Amino acid sequence: MATPEQQLPPGWTAEWQQAHERYLFIETATGHTQWEPPAGPAPPPSESTPAAAAAPAHHGKRRQYAAGQTQAYYGAEETSMLQPMSQPPPQPGMEPQLFTPGLAAPNQFAMQQQASGQPPYFDPSHGQQQPDYLNGPQQPVYPNPNALADQFGQMGLGGQKPFSLQTANLLTSPPDPRELSLPPPEIRLPPNATVTPSQFANADSSYQRSTLNAFPNTSSLLSKSKIPLALVITPYRTVSENEQPVPLVTDTVIARCRRCRTYINPFVQFIDGGNRWRCCMCNLSNEVPQMFDWDQTRNQPGDRWSRPELSHGVVEFVAPTEYMVRPPQPAVYVFLIDVSHTAVQSGMVATATRTILENLDRIPDEDERTKIAVICFDVSLYFFSLPPGQTDPTMLVVSDVEDVFLPKPTDLLLNLAEARKDGGLENLLTRINDMFKDNSIIGSAMGPALQAGFKLMVPIGGKIIALSSSLPSIGVGALKNREDPKILGTAKESGLLQAASPFYKTFAIECSRAQVSVDMFLFSSAYQDVASLSCLPHYTSGQTYYYPAFNAARAEDALKFAHEFGEVLAMPIMLEAIMRVRASRGLRMSSFHGNFFVRSTDLLAMPTVATNQGYAIEVQIEETINAPFVVLQTAILHTTCYGERRIRVVTTAYPVTSSLSEVFASADQVALAVLLANKAVERSLSHKLEDARDAVFNKLVEILQTYKSSMTAAGAGASAQLAVGENLKMLPVLILGLLKNVGIRQSAQIPPDIRAYSQALLTSLPAQLLIPYIYPTFYSLHNMPPESGTVGPDGTLVMPPPLPLTSERLERHGLFLIEDGQTIFLWVGRDAVPQLVMDVFNLPSYDVLRGGKTTLPLLENSFSQRVNAIIQKTREMRRGVFYPHLYVVKEDGEPPLRLWALSALVQDRADVLPSYQQFVSSLKEKVNGNGGY
């Protein structure tokens, strides 16, 4: 075997190699990706040396944890162990130090307080001794982070390191929520896979991740593993201030393969002295475009190797005119507002119109081309005409809803900037609630209103935002109340989750063809048939938002809706989009999950692409893969809301393996959970809810059976253990959380609207939001470390350490927070001391505390400020528009609220649903062939 020195590509100096190795160690030990190369530019490939041969070994990007975050997760003492060069690299084969149940470390903060002579809880703002908040459950000793990082670093894919598969016993390894924050198994590509030594060559997992980070070379190997192969994609996620934006290529020079149409990317090869490039998908040789090496900004020769498309896995191109069928469309918003008696009385109309009014400046309109229209409806349709220069709108009523027509050819769809010049639009939005405040009409012509909005915008396309407070009852798309408590929990229940009228799917397909998407905001306190109405967003790439029993008189309801609606209005949208995923030879996209319409075999039509929507695409291996790695590339052609045609390209390369152990070691448990959630919802609609639950459970059993028979000494015989790879250790509890999720849970008590909305979330949320939705976050607040709830050294808020989701951690004197991204519960123990209740709620004792939906006061003591900061951070830390309600739950309070909060603790037994220990025991029985769940 050649030494590392002998393997160095030409021009790759020993100094560069040392720096690269140092970068690899830092990355493996800490998850950091900061590589400081030696001074001087990277050695460019010579004409005689292909660029790919001159590139160093590329290693997948690992998620970076800032110092404050690391300290929040592991504590100050362990954080010091994570300094990059403070200890030798971890040795291959080193076993993780898993904690033993029953052994625990004392609370560090309590020890510090005791050592200093202070009482266990001391708030300097009071200047006196406080009651004990801290005598809480002892914290577990979590795995050594270095050992966990080493576990992922030992994947010897591509021949990079000796391979060592780590096995865990689920019976003795309780779930550790922090493992869900670890990066996915590292993508270890073979040497010379990339043309530039960029750490960003592979797309970050937040944009695109696979259920397997090493692809099997044959379909039989994939079948043997029982692990489904799929991509989980969030192509347009929001980018925070401390993140790098997606690089933009503005010179309209776009290099694509002539045969398979793949976009040039970091995994191609340059040949023929750099004049041609070989496609990484189909191996066709293509000419390099003439202007590829020219800097158009400076009008001089450019540096090819600095082009973003050769160094970044996520890049966006400004498209030339040949990518346009028509001139870029403006952004168009048509608001359909229910003004029936129910809608007006609930305060929805007033809140909606005020929110639109307050957010007019945030609606994307930099080029002043954005158009807007407002149509109100009850059993009739109400259009508003505002000719240029007028400030008083004219209302036009159409009462014939059987044959919808536009009452006027012009002045109904308004230019946003022009309509605001003289205050006409503001005047209209201010007056709508007063116009209908005494409306006593009950009924909803939503279907005709949708048709009217469609007619208004069909020549252009855009977004319909429909706000409805009652079941559609008049005209096309009218629905009947089909909620029947007798069939809940039976085999017939899945019928309630399917659309009751064919209108909604056929209309959605019409919308998709015309580049119109629909967002639904639903507010009814009675049955509204969310299952039927959510068809529209599902097939038009929109989103459903549901506010059951909305009442704007409750400040919390009005705030939640106004916040989410305002964020939707301010969100930059991608218009008239199509998406396609290309892959290396031998791979084919086989099925698609998410909010879109499949226009042809693999072309996904998206009239608009909202930010932070997730999609799952299953991949099939059609023939033996002989290449050392495969490449998958997602491309989305779209028009920005500012009138620019663009293409976003997301590229990821994965090594190919013939080893079953490498397949298991590369499995991504988060991506698997996202895929199985999508497949479970799909199966519940095509079959029965019970079939969906069985299919998910059986898939987990198959994976564990294969692991046991192929990766452990027990083989096909019975085993006292339940073995799984360390990287899949959280998959069983994620599956248990999915089985207990409202969307597919076994229960005869879940209203069909609530279940249908949950299913809409399960099929549209990105991984960052979906994982807490099926496995919530659980914090202990009364004894959290002193730095929790304060700003850390990196400028971000330090969150408390998460706890396993079991009521064993609840204490009678404690204060706990449970949240799933949609709802926040603040659990107050019945023996909570008066001082804690005073510090948090400004009330004298637990007895006078009221449970239910609330807004927490911000008081002048540090504990209140820390708790408020944690709640605020919880609402902000995940991508998306959702603003979770806060519920105070008393331990001996209202039973429905208590049961709702406790249902989030998915490791507990609930009704007919097993606890985690029971679930794992049934898995063991099933894996050993003795029955099961």
Salt bridges, closest charged atoms under 4 A:
ASP176 OD1 - ARG178 NE 3.76
GLU179 OE2 - LYS729 NZ 3.10
GLU186 OE2 - HIS59 ND1 3.79
GLU186 OE1 - ARG62 NH1 3.47
GLU186 OE1 - ARG188 NH1 3.40
ASP204 OD1 - LYS61 NZ 3.19
GLU243 OE1 - ARG237 NH1 3.13
GLU243 OE2 - ARG879 NH2 3.79
ASP251 OD2 - ARG307 NH1 3.01
GLU287 OE2 - ARG276 NH1 3.81
ASP293 OD2 - ARG304 NH2 2.70
GLU309 OE2 - ARG307 NE 2.92
GLU316 OE2 - ARG646 NH1 2.90
GLU316 OE1 - ARG648 NE 2.70
ASP361 OD1 - ARG420 NH1 2.68
ASP367 OD2 - ARG369 NE 3.01
ASP392 OD1 - ARG431 NH1 3.83
ASP411 OD2 - LYS408 NZ 3.49
GLU426 OE2 - ARG420 NE 2.92
ASP484 OD1 - LYS486 NZ 3.46
GLU493 OE2 - ARG755 NE 2.84
ASP519 OD2 - LYS463 NZ 3.03
ASP529 OD1 - ARG482 NH2 2.94
ASP557 OD2 - ARG554 NH2 2.65
ASP557 OD1 - LYS853 NZ 2.67
ASP557 OD1 - HIS885 NE2 3.40
GLU564 OE2 - LYS560 NZ 2.73
GLU567 OE2 - ARG362 NH2 3.02
GLU576 OE1 - ARG326 NH2 3.18
ASP602 OD1 - ARG580 NE 3.25
GLU618 OE2 - HIS593 NE2 2.85
GLU618 OE2 - LYS679 NZ 3.13
GLU622 OE2 - ARG588 NE 2.77
GLU623 OE2 - ARG585 NE 3.34
GLU644 OE1 - ARG646 NE 2.74
ASP668 OD2 - ARG209 NE 2.75
GLU682 OE2 - HIS593 ND1 3.38
GLU702 OE1 - LYS699 NZ 3.18
GLU726 OE1 - LYS729 NZ 3.22
GLU811 OE1 - HIS782 NE2 2.84
GLU811 OE2 - HIS813 NE2 3.76
GLU819 OE2 - ARG878 NH2 2.68
ASP839 OD1 - HIS126 NE2 3.04
GLU891 OE2 - ARG830 NE 3.58
